[in-house]
Amino acid sequence: QVQLVESGGGLVQPGGSLRLSCAASGSIVSIRAMGWYRQAPGKQRELVADITSGGSTKYPDSVKGRFTISRDNAKNTVYLQMNSPKPEDTAVYYCKAVIDYGLGYRAYWGQGTQVTVSS
């Protein structure tokens, strides 16, 4: 069994900073891509940032230059550094990881953490 546990969400002022963490635990052989997604009320879930096992990253234009994704492979943990957040970044943020659990690969999701950007 594999679990993803997110932390670090909360209230942040526009222009401030916040760091999200997501730790994977359980029956893990290896982890391929890890990423962050978000879902605002009434909207579809969307990609925020993605990082491969080799460290290649991908961002949509909406967060490029403001958010940075990183990972610590020794700790099976992925981070999202959010700098200069805007009110439109308010959403529930979900961590996703593609994990080899011993019998194959599958995607796992965290439970989500609320991020609210407001003054």
Disulfide bonds with the S-S distance in Angstrom:
Cys22-Cys95 2.13
